[in-house]
Amino acid sequence: MKILGLDTSNYTTSAAIFDTSDGTVKQVKKLLPVKKGELGLRQSDAVFHHTKQLPEIITALWGDNSEIPAAVGVSVKPRGTEGSYMPCFLCGEGLADSLGAVNGISVYKTSHQIGHILAALYSADRLDLAGERFIAFHVSGGTTDCLLVEPDEENIVRATELGTSLDLKAGQAVDRVGLMLGLDFPCGQGLEALALKSGRSYKLKPAVKGGSCCLSGVENKCGKMLEAGESPEDIAMYCLQYVCAAIGEMTRYALDTRGKLPVVFAGGVMSDKIIRDRLESEFDSYFAAPEFSCDNAAGTAVFAALKGNFI
């Protein structure tokens, strides 16, 4: 049987098929178009672009397959917390509800964040952790969250915040510094490519207190480095090393306060090789492959498969 997953975040239109016969995932996704020099989109523009891109994505994913999906999983809000809401998720939810009604199939709704966590577990071949307690990081343009994740009968897993960024999110820091250096949004891949040309290593003391971090300082510091004539490569490396150092401190706090638990890193920022390599060398941790780190619908398809007892 094939389970359809949908995710319409503020960055990407995504759809995926989870095949219960062999456990494979096929996904198709497309970034929302952002004008050069701009940091993201207004919600009204995101909704417009999702509306245009969803038919294209579904056609590319499903092709000539006449098989009706056994169920649909969809993200309907950013996080599992009360009051979490963004209009862009209505696009995926509306399509999922329509497919469910027309085909008489179940629609399983979750959050974008839980989708990220389950995609990471799937990619790391550790879906078994969904039945245990573990620490998860969701690090992207909208979040820098350290979470205690526990099994939950209703929602498969429940995520409780242990720490977060109190100002700029990690992905925002990366994108702002990237635009500062003339890169196109989203700037993650471009900033990583620049940083890999740098030979610098910085001694950093990130602003972390009580498990939460502040990242606005990295943007200010990178601006001063640029004014002082330092190379874009070194500025990019400083930014990524600072973000990595902050996440490392947050991880140590979580392990010190919650005990020795597995750590799972998810979200687009965690696809960065510089950050991943450093954290992997220090912690007993699991990472999603890049295609499952950035926004994707694989996690919502996996959610539906678990929720519907298809696996």
C-alpha positions, -999 to 999 in steps of 0.1 A, spaced: 0 0 0 11 36 -6 7 63 20 6 99 7 23 127 28 18 164 23 36 194 38 32 231 28 56 250 49 67 286 45 96 275 24 87 244 3 58 226 -13 63 189 -6 47 155 -12 59 120 -6 48 84 -9 56 59 18 54 24 3 45 -1 31 56 -31 10 93 -22 12 95 8 35 108 31 8 100 68 4 97 87 -28 93 125 -25 90 155 -48 93 191 -35 98 226 -48 110 257 -30 86 286 -29 100 314 -52 116 343 -33 127 376 -50 164 382 -49 175 400 -18 144 392 2 142 371 33 113 347 27 76 354 19 45 369 33 20 343 42 -4 354 15 23 349 -11 32 315 4 -5 304 1 -7 316 -35 25 297 -45 15 265 -27 -19 266 -45 0 268 -78 27 243 -70 7 215 -54 -9 201 -86 25 201 -102 41 183 -73 14 157 -70 14 150 -107 52 145 -107 50 123 -76 20 101 -86 25 100 -123 3 75 -142 -3 55 -111 -40 47 -108 -37 33 -73 -56 52 -46 -35 60 -15 -44 39 15 -42 71 37 -30 106 37 -7 123 63 -5 161 64 11 188 85 -15 213 96 5 236 119 41 245 128 43 228 162 21 206 184 16 234 209 -18 252 215 -22 282 193 5 272 168 -8 283 134 3 295 99 -20 300 70 3 282 45 -5 248 61 -41 253 51 -31 244 15 -19 209 24 -47 203 48 -74 213 23 -60 190 -3 -57 161 22 -93 166 34 -105 167 -3 -86 135 -11 -99 118 20 -135 127 12 -135 117 -24 -116 84 -19 -131 74 15 -96 72 31 -84 83 64 -65 116 68 -40 118 97 -30 153 108 2 163 126 25 192 130 54 203 107 78 197 136 67 162 143 70 155 106 106 167 107 114 145 137 98 114 121 116 120 88 149 121 107 141 89 125 131 72 92 163 85 75 185 73 103 167 39 104 157 45 140 119 46 138 121 24 169 129 55 189 93 66 184 85 42 213 112 57 236 123 89 252 150 109 233 162 144 227 154 160 194 165 193 178 144 210 152 167 237 137 155 256 107 144 291 95 115 292 120 128 272 149 159 264 170 142 241 194 156 215 218 129 190 226 122 161 249 103 136 228 82 109 244 58 82 230 22 94 227 -8 72 219 -27 100 201 1 118 183 27 90 180 53 112 198 49 143 220 76 170 220 82 192 250 104 222 247 136 222 268 153 251 251 150 274 222 164 306 206 152 337 224 157 359 194 170 351 160 165 315 148 194 296 134 181 295 99 174 332 101 209 339 112 223 318 83 200 335 57 207 371 70 245 365 69 241 349 35 222 378 21 248 401 36 274 382 15 253 384 -17 239 349 -17 204 339 -28 177 329 -3 176 303 11 213 307 19 222 275 37 239 257 8 257 288 -4 270 297 30 283 262 35 301 263 2 318 295 11 327 283 46 343 251 32 369 274 15 379 289 48 407 275 69 397 294 101 387 279 134 372 302 160 371 299 198 335 308 206 315 313 237 279 313 226 252 331 245 233 302 261 215 303 294 191 277 309 192 256 278 181 285 255 204 305 232 205 340 217 218 342 181 213 379 171 249 385 181 262 364 152 245 386 127 260 417 143 295 402 145 294 391 109 284 426 98 314 440 117 337 414 101 324 424 66 330 461 74 366 453 85 373 436 52 374 400 63 367 375 36 333 361 29 347 326 34 358 334 69 326 352 78 306 322 66 327 299 87 323 321 118 285 321 114 282 283 110 307 276 138 288 299 161 255 283 154 271 249 159 286 260 192 252 272 205 235 240 195 263 220 212 258 240 245 220 234 243 227 197 238 250 194 268 223 212 289 196 188 278 218 157 285 229 171 319 193 177 330 175 148 314 201 121 315 219 101 288 194 99 260 197 95 223 199 128 204 183 133 170 190 164 149 164 174 124 156 205 103 172 222 73 202 238 92 212 203 104 220 193 68 250 215 69 282 194 68 303 216 90 277 216 118 269 179 114 305 168 115 313 187 146 282 176 165 286 140 154 321 139 167 310 150 202 276 134 208 260 100 204 236 113 178 215 106 147 211 129 117 187 128 87 202 127 53 200 162 37 169 154 16 151 144 49 166 173 69 152 201 48 114 206 47 98 175 34 66 154 34 83 121 42 76 126 79 39 132 74 37 100 53 55 81 80 32 96 106 1 83 87 17 49 83 23 46 120 -10 62 130 -30 39 107 -11 8 118 2 2 83 36 -6 96 
